Amino acid sequence: MAVRHKGTRVLLLSRTDMRHSNGRSNRTDPWRAGLELRGNAMIVKQRDETALVHLCGSLTHADFERFSAVLDQLDQSEPECVVLDMTDVTFIDSSGIGMLLMAQELTEHREGQCRLRGVGPAAWSILEQAHVSDLIDVEGCTTTMHPNGSAAA
């Protein structure tokens, strides 16, 4: 579903329904106050030359089709910068890592920039083992520290 909200194009792809905290469905404005994401969701919000992709839940092979639709949207809108917000990612596997690298490749092909934001400790340990920070910028990342500032394991 794609909608416009205050001049920003928003694309929502979810495995489950989005509902307000009062239980009612909201299919027109995913950025309204009180909205709760349930299950896995991918939201693309673009303003000017920056696209923010908010990822929720797990990022696995089961999410490939939806992530592919996100990449198609990014390819069409051609942002200079893609920020993959992983604040709400609870699990990532090798397929998820591959999807992140696909986003990096898409932006790199157009001489753009791709970076990860809000990587939690569980996802960070997997990304660190795969040396993803050598390939994609991770906000707040150093080679020995988790992006939140704690020591890497």
DSSP file (Angstrom, degrees, kcal/mol; ACC not computed):
  #  RESIDUE AA STRUCTURE BP1 BP2  ACC     N-H-->O    O-->H-N    N-H-->O    O-->H-N    TCO  KAPPA ALPHA  PHI   PSI    X-CA   Y-CA   Z-CA
    1    1 A M              0   0    0      0, 0.0    11,-3.1     0, 0.0     2,-0.4   0.000 360.0 360.0 360.0 130.6    0.0    0.0    0.0
    2    2 A A  E     +A   11   0A   0      9,-0.2     2,-0.3     7,-0.0     9,-0.2  -0.961 360.0 165.5-117.2 135.5    1.4    3.4   -0.9
    3    3 A V  E     -A   10   0A   0      7,-2.7     7,-3.1    -2,-0.4     2,-0.4  -0.922  32.1-122.8-138.6 164.0    0.1    6.7    0.5
    4    4 A R  E     -A    9   0A   0     -2,-0.3     2,-0.4     5,-0.2     5,-0.2  -0.931  25.3-178.2-108.8 136.7    1.2   10.3    0.7
    5    5 A H  E >  S-A    8   0A   0      3,-2.6     3,-1.6    -2,-0.4    -2,-0.0  -0.931  70.0 -27.7-137.5 111.5    1.5   11.9    4.1
    6    6 A K  T 3  S-     0   0    0     -2,-0.4     3,-0.1     1,-0.3    -1,-0.0   0.891 126.8 -46.0  51.5  46.7    2.5   15.6    4.4
    7    7 A G  T 3  S+     0   0    0      1,-0.2     2,-0.5    40,-0.0    -1,-0.3   0.510 116.1 114.8  79.3   4.6    4.4   15.5    1.2
    8    8 A T  E <   -A    5   0A   0     -3,-1.6    -3,-2.6    39,-0.1     2,-0.4  -0.920  63.2-133.4-111.7 131.8    6.2   12.2    1.9
    9    9 A R  E     -AB   4  46A   0     37,-1.3    37,-2.2    -2,-0.5     2,-0.4  -0.704  25.8-168.6 -82.8 130.7    5.6    9.0    0.0
   10   10 A V  E     -AB   3  45A   0     -7,-3.1    -7,-2.7    -2,-0.4     2,-0.5  -0.982  10.4-169.8-125.6 130.5    5.0    6.0    2.2
   11   11 A L  E     -AB   2  44A   0     33,-2.5    33,-2.9    -2,-0.4     2,-0.5  -0.984   8.1-165.3-118.6 127.4    5.0    2.4    1.2
   12   12 A L  E     + B   0  43A   0    -11,-3.1     2,-0.4    -2,-0.5    31,-0.2  -0.956  11.1 175.8-117.7 128.4    3.8   -0.2    3.7
   13   13 A L  E     + B   0  42A   0     29,-2.5    29,-2.9    -2,-0.5     2,-0.4  -0.981  15.0 167.4-129.2 118.7    4.3   -3.9    3.3
   14   14 A S  E     - B   0  41A   0     -2,-0.4    27,-0.2    27,-0.2     4,-0.1  -0.983  40.3-149.1-138.4 144.2    3.2   -6.1    6.2
   15   15 A R  S    S+     0   0    0     25,-2.3     2,-0.3    -2,-0.4    26,-0.1   0.785  93.1  30.6 -74.6 -29.1    2.7   -9.8    6.8
   16   16 A T  S    S-     0   0    0     24,-0.6    22,-0.1    22,-0.4     0, 0.0  -0.794 100.1 -80.6-126.1 167.7   -0.1   -8.9    9.3
   17   17 A D        -     0   0    0     -2,-0.3    21,-0.5    20,-0.1     2,-0.4  -0.266  36.3-128.1 -65.3 152.0   -2.6   -6.1    9.6
   18   18 A M        -     0   0    0      8,-0.1     8,-1.1    19,-0.1     2,-0.3  -0.868  33.9-178.3 -95.9 137.8   -1.7   -2.8   11.1
   19   19 A R  E     -GH  25  36B   0     17,-1.3    17,-1.8    -2,-0.4     6,-0.2  -0.982  29.2-113.8-137.4 148.4   -4.0   -1.7   13.9
   20   20 A H  E >   - H   0  35B   0      4,-3.3     3,-2.6    -2,-0.3    15,-0.2  -0.378  42.5-104.9 -67.9 159.8   -4.4    1.2   16.2
   21   21 A S  T 3  S+     0   0    0     13,-1.7    -1,-0.1     1,-0.3    14,-0.1   0.698 123.6  63.5 -62.2 -16.2   -3.7    0.5   19.8
   22   22 A N  T 3  S-     0   0    0      2,-0.2    -1,-0.3    12,-0.1     3,-0.1   0.405 121.4-108.2 -86.9   3.7   -7.5    0.7   20.2
   23   23 A G  S <  S+     0   0    0     -3,-2.6     2,-0.2     1,-0.3    -2,-0.1   0.267  77.4 128.3  94.6 -11.8   -7.8   -2.4   17.9
   24   24 A R        -     0   0    0      1,-0.1    -4,-3.3    -5,-0.1    -1,-0.3  -0.542  61.8-111.9 -81.2 145.1   -9.3   -0.6   14.8
   25   25 A S  B     -G   19   0B   0     -6,-0.2     2,-0.4    -2,-0.2    -6,-0.2  -0.413  24.1-162.0 -70.9 148.2   -7.6   -1.1   11.4
   26   26 A N        +     0   0    0     -8,-1.1    -8,-0.1    -2,-0.1     6,-0.0  -0.923  23.1 157.7-131.7 107.8   -5.8    1.9    9.8
   27   27 A R        +     0   0    0     -2,-0.4    -1,-0.1     1,-0.1    -8,-0.0   0.376  68.4  52.7-110.4   3.3   -5.2    1.4    6.1
   28   28 A T  S    S+     0   0    0      1,-0.2    -1,-0.1   -25,-0.0    -2,-0.0   0.740 112.2  26.3-111.9 -27.1   -4.8    5.0    5.0
   29   29 A D    >   +     0   0    0      1,-0.1     3,-1.6   -26,-0.1    -1,-0.2  -0.717  51.7 179.4-143.2  88.6   -2.1    6.7    7.2
   30   30 A P  T 3  S+     0   0    0      0, 0.0    -1,-0.1     0, 0.0     5,-0.1   0.533  81.7  61.8 -69.3  -3.9    0.5    4.4    8.8
   31   31 A W  T 3  S+     0   0    0      2,-0.0     3,-0.1     3,-0.0     2,-0.0   0.315  74.2 123.8-103.8   8.9    2.2    7.4   10.4
   32   32 A R  S X  S-     0   0    0     -3,-1.6     3,-1.3     1,-0.1    -6,-0.0  -0.358  72.7 -94.2 -69.3 149.9   -0.7    8.4   12.6
   33   33 A A  T 3  S+     0   0    0      1,-0.2    -1,-0.1    -2,-0.0     3,-0.1  -0.302 108.8  29.6 -61.7 144.5   -0.1    8.7   16.4
   34   34 A G  T 3  S+     0   0    0      1,-0.3   -13,-1.7   -14,-0.1     2,-0.3   0.464  82.3 144.9  86.8   1.7   -1.0    5.5   18.3
   35   35 A L  E <   -H   20   0B   0     -3,-1.3     2,-0.5   -15,-0.2    -1,-0.3  -0.545  31.3-162.0 -78.0 137.3   -0.3    3.2   15.5
   36   36 A E  E     -H   19   0B   0    -17,-1.8   -17,-1.3    -2,-0.3     2,-0.5  -0.976  10.8-140.9-122.3 128.5    1.2   -0.2   16.5
   37   37 A L        -     0   0    0     -2,-0.5     2,-0.4   -19,-0.2   -19,-0.1  -0.763  18.7-165.2 -87.4 130.7    3.0   -2.5   14.1
   38   38 A R        -     0   0    0     -2,-0.5   -22,-0.4   -21,-0.5   -23,-0.1  -0.954  53.6 -12.7-116.5 136.5    2.2   -6.2   14.7
   39   39 A G  S    S-     0   0    0     -2,-0.4     2,-0.4   -24,-0.1    -2,-0.0  -0.378 114.9 -19.3  75.6-157.1    4.3   -8.9   13.2
   40   40 A N  S    S+     0   0    0     17,-0.1   -25,-2.3    -2,-0.1   -24,-0.6  -0.716  70.7 166.1 -90.2 134.2    6.8   -8.2   10.4
   41   41 A A  E     -BC  14  56A   0     15,-0.6    15,-2.3    -2,-0.4     2,-0.4  -0.983  24.8-157.5-144.1 153.9    6.5   -5.0    8.5
   42   42 A M  E     -BC  13  55A   0    -29,-2.9   -29,-2.5    -2,-0.3     2,-0.5  -0.983  14.1-173.6-133.0 121.5    8.6   -2.9    6.1
   43   43 A I  E     -BC  12  54A   0     11,-2.3    11,-3.1    -2,-0.4     2,-0.6  -0.966   7.9-160.5-119.2 129.2    7.8    0.7    5.7
   44   44 A V  E     +BC  11  53A   0    -33,-2.9   -33,-2.5    -2,-0.5     2,-0.5  -0.945  10.8 179.9-109.8 122.9    9.4    3.0    3.2
   45   45 A K  E     -BC  10  52A   0      7,-2.9     7,-3.4    -2,-0.6     2,-0.5  -0.988   6.2-173.4-123.1 123.3    9.3    6.7    3.8
   46   46 A Q  E     +BC   9  51A   0    -37,-2.2   -37,-1.3    -2,-0.5     2,-0.4  -0.965  12.9 171.3-126.2 132.8   10.9    9.0    1.3
   47   47 A R  E >   - C   0  50A   0      3,-2.2     3,-2.0    -2,-0.5     2,-0.1  -0.993  66.8 -39.1-134.9 128.5   11.5   12.7    1.4
   48   48 A D  T 3  S-     0   0    0     -2,-0.4     0, 0.0     1,-0.2     0, 0.0  -0.366 124.6 -20.5  56.3-123.4   13.6   14.5   -1.1
   49   49 A E  T 3  S+     0   0    0     -2,-0.1    32,-2.3    30,-0.1    31,-1.4   0.243 119.5  85.8-102.9  12.7   16.7   12.3   -1.9
   50   50 A T  E <   -Cd  47  81A   0     -3,-2.0    -3,-2.2    30,-0.2     2,-0.5  -0.958  54.9-165.0-119.5 130.9   16.6   10.1    1.3
   51   51 A A  E     -Cd  46  82A   0     30,-2.9    32,-3.0    -2,-0.5     2,-0.6  -0.952   5.2-158.6-111.9 130.7   14.6    7.0    1.8
   52   52 A L  E     -Cd  45  83A   0     -7,-3.4    -7,-2.9    -2,-0.5     2,-0.7  -0.947   4.4-165.3-108.3 120.6   14.1    5.5    5.3
   53   53 A V  E     -Cd  44  84A   0     30,-3.2    32,-2.7    -2,-0.6     2,-0.7  -0.922   5.7-158.9-108.6 110.7   13.2    1.9    5.3
   54   54 A H  E     -Cd  43  85A   0    -11,-3.1   -11,-2.3    -2,-0.7     2,-0.4  -0.812   8.9-163.4 -93.4 117.6   11.8    0.8    8.7
   55   55 A L  E     -C   42   0A   0     30,-2.6    33,-0.8    -2,-0.7     2,-0.3  -0.839   6.0-170.9-103.8 136.6   12.2   -2.9    9.2
   56   56 A C  E     -Cd  41  88A   0    -15,-2.3   -15,-0.6    -2,-0.4    33,-0.3  -0.955  48.0  -6.0-128.5 146.5   10.2   -4.7   12.0
   57   57 A G  E    S- d   0  89A   0     31,-2.5    33,-2.2    -2,-0.3    34,-1.0  -0.501 109.5  -8.1  79.1-140.4   10.3   -8.3   13.3
   58   58 A S  E     - d   0  91A   0     32,-0.2     2,-0.5    31,-0.2    34,-0.2  -0.563  50.0-149.2 -94.0 158.5   12.6  -10.8   11.7
   59   59 A L  E     + d   0  92A   0     32,-2.2    34,-1.7    -2,-0.2    37,-0.5  -0.866  46.8 130.6-126.8  94.4   14.5  -10.5    8.4
   60   60 A T  S >  S-     0   0    0     -2,-0.5     3,-2.1    32,-0.2     4,-0.2  -0.686  75.1 -76.3-134.9-177.9   14.6  -14.0    6.9
   61   61 A H  G >  S+     0   0    0      1,-0.3     3,-1.7    -2,-0.2     4,-0.3   0.831 124.3  64.8 -53.7 -34.9   14.0  -15.9    3.7
   62   62 A A  G 3  S+     0   0    0      1,-0.3    -1,-0.3     2,-0.1     4,-0.2   0.694 101.1  51.4 -63.7 -18.2   10.3  -15.7    4.4
   63   63 A D  G <> S+     0   0    0     -3,-2.1     4,-2.5     1,-0.2    -1,-0.3   0.381  79.8 100.1 -98.4   1.8   10.5  -11.9    4.0
   64   64 A F  H <> S+     0   0    0     -3,-1.7     4,-2.8    -4,-0.2     5,-0.2   0.890  78.0  52.7 -59.9 -43.7   12.3  -11.9    0.6
   65   65 A E  H  > S+     0   0    0     -4,-0.3     4,-1.6     1,-0.2    -1,-0.2   0.919 113.2  43.8 -61.2 -44.4    9.3  -11.2   -1.5
   66   66 A R  H  > S+     0   0    0     -4,-0.2     4,-1.8     2,-0.2    -1,-0.2   0.901 114.2  50.0 -67.3 -40.2    8.3   -8.1    0.5
   67   67 A F  H  X S+     0   0    0     -4,-2.5     4,-2.5     1,-0.2    -2,-0.2   0.879 107.0  55.5 -66.2 -35.9   11.9   -6.9    0.7
   68   68 A S  H  X S+     0   0    0     -4,-2.8     4,-2.2    -5,-0.2    -1,-0.2   0.883 105.8  51.4 -61.6 -38.6   12.1   -7.3   -3.1
   69   69 A A  H  X S+     0   0    0     -4,-1.6     4,-2.2     2,-0.2    -1,-0.2   0.871 108.4  52.1 -65.6 -36.7    9.1   -5.0   -3.5
   70   70 A V  H  X S+     0   0    0     -4,-1.8     4,-2.5     2,-0.2    -2,-0.2   0.929 109.3  49.4 -62.8 -45.4   10.9   -2.5   -1.3
   71   71 A L  H  X S+     0   0    0     -4,-2.5     4,-2.6     1,-0.2    -2,-0.2   0.891 108.9  52.6 -61.6 -39.5   13.9   -2.7   -3.5
   72   72 A D  H  X S+     0   0    0     -4,-2.2     4,-2.1     2,-0.2    -1,-0.2   0.919 109.9  48.9 -60.6 -43.4   11.7   -2.2   -6.6
   73   73 A Q  H  X S+     0   0    0     -4,-2.2     4,-2.3     1,-0.2    -2,-0.2   0.917 112.7  47.4 -61.9 -43.9   10.2    0.9   -5.0
   74   74 A L  H  X S+     0   0    0     -4,-2.5     4,-1.8     1,-0.2    -2,-0.2   0.877 109.8  53.4 -65.4 -37.7   13.7    2.3   -4.2
   75   75 A D  H  < S+     0   0    0     -4,-2.6    -1,-0.2     1,-0.2    -2,-0.2   0.889 112.3  44.8 -64.2 -39.4   14.9    1.5   -7.7
   76   76 A Q  H  < S+     0   0    0     -4,-2.1    -2,-0.2     1,-0.2    -1,-0.2   0.877 117.2  43.0 -72.2 -38.6   11.9    3.5   -9.2
   77   77 A S  H  < S-     0   0    0     -4,-2.3    -2,-0.2    -5,-0.2    -1,-0.2   0.660  92.1-152.5 -86.1 -15.6   12.3    6.5   -6.8
   78   78 A E     <  -     0   0    0     -4,-1.8    -3,-0.1    -5,-0.2     2,-0.1   0.874  15.8-170.0  49.1  56.1   16.1    6.6   -7.1
   79   79 A P        -     0   0    0      0, 0.0   -29,-0.2     0, 0.0    -1,-0.1  -0.435  24.5-138.2 -71.4 151.7   17.0    8.1   -3.7
   80   80 A E  S    S+     0   0    0    -31,-1.4    33,-2.7     1,-0.2     2,-0.4   0.796  90.4  34.4 -76.0 -29.3   20.6    9.2   -3.2
   81   81 A C  E     -de  50 113A   0    -32,-2.3   -30,-2.9    31,-0.2     2,-0.5  -0.991  64.6-167.0-132.5 132.9   20.6    7.8    0.3
   82   82 A V  E     -de  51 114A   0     31,-2.8    33,-2.3    -2,-0.4     2,-0.6  -0.982   5.9-166.4-118.8 123.0   18.9    4.7    1.8
   83   83 A V  E     -de  52 115A   0    -32,-3.0   -30,-3.2    -2,-0.5     2,-0.9  -0.947   7.1-156.3-110.4 119.2   18.7    4.3    5.5
   84   84 A L  E     -de  53 116A   0     31,-3.0    33,-2.5    -2,-0.6     2,-0.7  -0.844  10.7-154.0 -96.6 105.3   17.7    0.9    6.7
   85   85 A D  E     +de  54 117A   0    -32,-2.7   -30,-2.6    -2,-0.9     3,-0.3  -0.716  19.9 173.4 -85.9 112.4   16.3    1.4   10.2
   86   86 A M  E >   +     0   0A   0     31,-3.5     3,-1.8    -2,-0.7    34,-0.5   0.117  39.3 119.0-105.6  19.0   16.7   -1.9   12.2
   87   87 A T  E 3  S+     0   0A   0      1,-0.3    -1,-0.2    30,-0.2   -31,-0.1   0.856  84.2  37.0 -52.8 -39.9   15.5   -0.6   15.6
   88   88 A D  E 3  S+d   56   0A   0    -33,-0.8   -31,-2.5    -3,-0.3     2,-0.6   0.170  85.2 120.8-103.4  16.7   12.6   -3.1   15.6
   89   89 A V  E <   +d   57   0A   0     -3,-1.8    34,-0.3    29,-0.3    31,-0.3  -0.723  34.2 179.0 -82.5 123.5   14.4   -6.1   14.0
   90   90 A T  E     +     0   0A   0    -33,-2.2     2,-0.3    -2,-0.6   -32,-0.2   0.662  65.3  12.4 -98.0 -20.1   14.4   -9.0   16.4
   91   91 A F  E     -d   58   0A   0    -34,-1.0   -32,-2.2    31,-0.0     2,-0.3  -0.979  56.4-175.8-158.0 142.2   16.2  -11.6   14.3
   92   92 A I  E     -d   59   0A   0     -2,-0.3     2,-0.2   -34,-0.2   -32,-0.2  -0.997   7.2-173.8-140.1 139.0   18.2  -11.7   11.1
   93   93 A D     >  -     0   0    0    -34,-1.7     4,-2.2    -2,-0.3     5,-0.2  -0.527  49.6 -78.4-117.7-170.7   19.6  -14.7    9.3
   94   94 A S  H  > S+     0   0    0      1,-0.2     4,-2.2     2,-0.2     5,-0.1   0.838 130.3  54.0 -62.4 -33.1   21.9  -15.2    6.3
   95   95 A S  H  > S+     0   0    0      2,-0.2     4,-1.9     1,-0.2    -1,-0.2   0.899 107.8  50.8 -66.2 -39.5   19.0  -14.5    3.9
   96   96 A G  H  > S+     0   0    0    -37,-0.5     4,-2.1     2,-0.2    -2,-0.2   0.899 108.6  51.1 -63.3 -41.2   18.4  -11.2    5.8
   97   97 A I  H  X S+     0   0    0     -4,-2.2     4,-2.3     1,-0.2    -2,-0.2   0.920 108.1  53.2 -61.1 -43.1   22.0  -10.3    5.5
   98   98 A G  H  X S+     0   0    0     -4,-2.2     4,-1.8     1,-0.2    -1,-0.2   0.877 106.8  52.3 -58.8 -38.3   21.8  -11.0    1.7
   99   99 A M  H  X S+     0   0    0     -4,-1.9     4,-1.9     2,-0.2    -1,-0.2   0.899 107.8  51.1 -66.6 -40.0   18.8   -8.6    1.5
  100  100 A L  H  X S+     0   0    0     -4,-2.1     4,-2.1     1,-0.2    -2,-0.2   0.908 110.2  50.0 -61.8 -40.8   20.8   -5.9    3.2
  101  101 A L  H  X S+     0   0    0     -4,-2.3     4,-2.6     1,-0.2    -1,-0.2   0.829 105.8  56.4 -67.8 -31.5   23.6   -6.4    0.7
  102  102 A M  H  X S+     0   0    0     -4,-1.8     4,-2.3     2,-0.2    -1,-0.2   0.904 107.5  48.7 -64.4 -40.6   21.1   -6.2   -2.2
  103  103 A A  H  X S+     0   0    0     -4,-1.9     4,-2.1     2,-0.2     5,-0.2   0.910 111.4  50.1 -64.2 -41.8   20.0   -2.8   -0.9
  104  104 A Q  H  X S+     0   0    0     -4,-2.1     4,-2.8     1,-0.2    -2,-0.2   0.927 110.8  49.0 -60.6 -45.7   23.7   -1.7   -0.7
  105  105 A E  H  X S+     0   0    0     -4,-2.6     4,-2.3     1,-0.2    -2,-0.2   0.896 108.7  53.6 -62.6 -40.8   24.3   -2.9   -4.2
  106  106 A L  H  X S+     0   0    0     -4,-2.3     4,-0.8     1,-0.2    -1,-0.2   0.928 114.7  39.7 -60.6 -46.4   21.3   -1.1   -5.6
  107  107 A T  H  <>S+     0   0    0     -4,-2.1     5,-3.7     1,-0.2     3,-0.5   0.885 113.9  53.5 -73.2 -37.2   22.4    2.2   -4.1
  108  108 A E  H ><5S+     0   0    0     -4,-2.8     3,-1.9     3,-0.2    -2,-0.2   0.877 101.7  60.0 -63.5 -37.4   26.1    1.7   -4.9
  109  109 A H  H 3<5S+     0   0    0     -4,-2.3    -1,-0.2     1,-0.3    -2,-0.2   0.829 110.2  42.2 -59.5 -32.6   25.2    1.0   -8.6
  110  110 A R  T 3<5S-     0   0    0     -4,-0.8    -1,-0.3    -3,-0.5    -2,-0.2   0.205 120.9-109.8 -97.8  14.4   23.7    4.6   -8.7
  111  111 A E  T < 5S+     0   0    0     -3,-1.9    -3,-0.2     1,-0.2    -2,-0.1   0.833  77.9 132.4  58.9  35.0   26.6    6.0   -6.7
  112  112 A G      < -     0   0    0     -5,-3.7     2,-0.4    -8,-0.1   -31,-0.2  -0.258  56.0-105.5 -99.3-168.1   24.4    6.5   -3.7
  113  113 A Q  E     -e   81   0A   0    -33,-2.7   -31,-2.8    -2,-0.1     2,-0.4  -0.968  23.9-171.0-127.7 139.5   24.8    5.7   -0.1
  114  114 A C  E     +e   82   0A   0     -2,-0.4    23,-1.0   -33,-0.2     2,-0.3  -0.993  14.4 168.7-126.8 135.5   23.2    2.9    2.0
  115  115 A R  E     -ef  83 137A   0    -33,-2.3   -31,-3.0    -2,-0.4     2,-0.3  -0.991  28.9-125.6-147.0 156.7   23.5    2.7    5.8
  116  116 A L  E     -ef  84 138A   0     21,-2.9    23,-2.9    -2,-0.3     2,-0.4  -0.776  24.9-169.5-100.2 144.1   22.1    0.8    8.7
  117  117 A R  E     +e   85   0A   0    -33,-2.5   -31,-3.5    -2,-0.3   -30,-0.2  -0.983  60.6  12.7-133.0 144.2   20.6    2.5   11.8
  118  118 A G        +     0   0    0     -2,-0.4     2,-0.5     1,-0.2   -29,-0.3   0.820  69.2 179.8  68.6  34.5   19.4    1.3   15.2
  119  119 A V        -     0   0    0     20,-0.3    -1,-0.2    -3,-0.1    29,-0.2  -0.570  18.6-141.9 -73.0 121.2   21.0   -2.2   15.0
  120  120 A G     >  -     0   0    0    -34,-0.5     4,-3.0    -2,-0.5     5,-0.2  -0.298  25.0 -99.7 -79.1 167.1   20.2   -4.0   18.3
  121  121 A P  H  > S+     0   0    0      0, 0.0     4,-2.1     0, 0.0     5,-0.2   0.861 119.6  50.9 -57.6 -41.0   22.6   -6.3   20.1
  122  122 A A  H  > S+     0   0    0      1,-0.2     4,-1.1     2,-0.2   -30,-0.1   0.945 116.7  39.3 -65.5 -46.9   21.1   -9.5   18.8
  123  123 A A  H  > S+     0   0    0    -34,-0.3     4,-2.7     1,-0.2     5,-0.2   0.882 112.5  58.9 -68.3 -37.3   21.2   -8.4   15.1
  124  124 A W  H  X S+     0   0    0     -4,-3.0     4,-3.1     1,-0.2     5,-0.2   0.902 100.6  54.4 -60.2 -41.5   24.6   -6.8   15.7
  125  125 A S  H  X S+     0   0    0     -4,-2.1     4,-1.7     1,-0.2    -1,-0.2   0.884 112.5  44.0 -62.5 -36.3   26.3  -10.0   16.8
  126  126 A I  H  X S+     0   0    0     -4,-1.1     4,-1.4     2,-0.2    -1,-0.2   0.922 115.2  47.5 -71.7 -44.7   25.1  -11.7   13.6
  127  127 A L  H  <>S+     0   0    0     -4,-2.7     5,-2.5     1,-0.2     6,-0.3   0.874 111.1  52.3 -64.7 -36.9   26.1   -8.8   11.4
  128  128 A E  H ><5S+     0   0    0     -4,-3.1     3,-1.4    -5,-0.2    -1,-0.2   0.912 106.2  52.7 -66.0 -42.1   29.5   -8.5   13.0
  129  129 A Q  H 3<5S+     0   0    0     -4,-1.7    -1,-0.2     1,-0.3    -2,-0.2   0.834 111.7  47.0 -62.0 -31.6   30.2  -12.2   12.5
  130  130 A A  T 3<5S-     0   0    0     -4,-1.4    -1,-0.3    -5,-0.1    -2,-0.2   0.414 109.9-125.8 -89.7   1.7   29.5  -11.7    8.8
  131  131 A H  T X 5 +     0   0    0     -3,-1.4     3,-1.4    -4,-0.2     4,-0.3   0.835  55.0 154.2  58.0  35.5   31.6   -8.5    8.6
  132  132 A V  G >>< +     0   0    0     -5,-2.5     4,-2.6     1,-0.3     3,-2.0   0.840  63.2  65.8 -63.5 -33.2   28.7   -6.6    7.2
  133  133 A S  G 34 S+     0   0    0     -6,-0.3    -1,-0.3     1,-0.3     5,-0.2   0.672  92.7  62.8 -66.6 -13.6   30.1   -3.3    8.6
  134  134 A D  G <4 S+     0   0    0     -3,-1.4    -1,-0.3     1,-0.1    -2,-0.2   0.692 116.3  30.0 -75.9 -18.9   33.0   -3.8    6.2
  135  135 A L  T <4 S+     0   0    0     -3,-2.0     2,-0.4    -4,-0.3    -2,-0.2   0.714 124.2  37.5-111.9 -30.6   30.4   -3.5    3.3
  136  136 A I  S  < S-     0   0    0     -4,-2.6    -1,-0.3   -23,-0.0     2,-0.2  -0.981  84.4-111.4-128.6 137.1   27.6   -1.2    4.6
  137  137 A D  E     -f  115   0A   0    -23,-1.0   -21,-2.9    -2,-0.4     2,-0.5  -0.483  29.1-160.9 -65.1 132.4   27.9    1.8    6.9
  138  138 A V  E >   -f  116   0A   0    -23,-0.2     3,-2.0    -2,-0.2   -21,-0.2  -0.974  22.6-121.4-117.1 116.2   26.5    1.2   10.3
  139  139 A E  T 3  S+     0   0    0    -23,-2.9   -20,-0.3    -2,-0.5   -21,-0.2  -0.342  96.0   9.0 -59.8 129.5   25.6    4.3   12.2
  140  140 A G  T 3  S+     0   0    0      1,-0.3     2,-0.4    -2,-0.1    -1,-0.3   0.572  98.7 139.8  80.4  10.7   27.5    4.5   15.5
  141  141 A C    <   +     0   0    0     -3,-2.0     2,-0.3     7,-0.1    -1,-0.3  -0.707  24.3 170.2 -96.5 136.4   29.6    1.4   14.6
  142  142 A T        -     0   0    0      3,-1.0     3,-0.5    -2,-0.4     7,-0.1  -0.849  49.2-103.8-124.6 170.4   33.3    0.9   15.3
  143  143 A T  S    S+     0   0    0     -2,-0.3   -10,-0.0     1,-0.2    -2,-0.0   0.744 119.7  33.2 -69.1 -21.0   35.1   -2.4   14.9
  144  144 A T  S    S+     0   0    0      2,-0.1     8,-2.3     9,-0.0     2,-0.4   0.433 111.3  68.6-113.3  -0.2   35.2   -3.1   18.6
  145  145 A M  B    S-I  151   0C   0     -3,-0.5    -3,-1.0     6,-0.2     6,-0.2  -0.927  76.1-121.2-124.4 145.0   32.0   -1.5   19.8
  146  146 A H    >   -     0   0    0      4,-3.3     3,-2.8    -2,-0.4     6,-0.1  -0.506  41.5-107.0 -69.7 149.1   28.3   -2.3   19.3
  147  147 A P  T 3  S+     0   0    0      0, 0.0    -1,-0.1     0, 0.0   -27,-0.1   0.744 120.7  59.9 -54.1 -23.8   26.5    0.7   17.7
  148  148 A N  T 3  S-     0   0    0    -29,-0.2     3,-0.1     2,-0.1    -7,-0.1   0.458 123.9-102.9 -85.2   1.6   24.8    1.5   21.0
  149  149 A G  S <  S+     0   0    0     -3,-2.8     2,-0.1     1,-0.3     3,-0.1   0.331  80.5 126.4 100.1  -7.1   28.2    2.0   22.6
  150  150 A S  S    S-     0   0    0      1,-0.1    -4,-3.3    -5,-0.1    -1,-0.3  -0.467  71.3 -87.9 -82.1 158.5   28.6   -1.3   24.5
  151  151 A A  B     -I  145   0C   0     -6,-0.2    -6,-0.2    -2,-0.1    -1,-0.1  -0.390  44.3-115.3 -65.8 137.8   31.6   -3.5   24.0
  152  152 A A              0   0    0     -8,-2.3    -1,-0.1     1,-0.1    -9,-0.0  -0.446 360.0 360.0 -71.7 147.7   31.3   -6.0   21.2
  153  153 A A              0   0    0     -2,-0.1    -1,-0.1    -8,-0.0    -2,-0.1   0.470 360.0 360.0 -78.1 360.0   31.3   -9.7   22.2
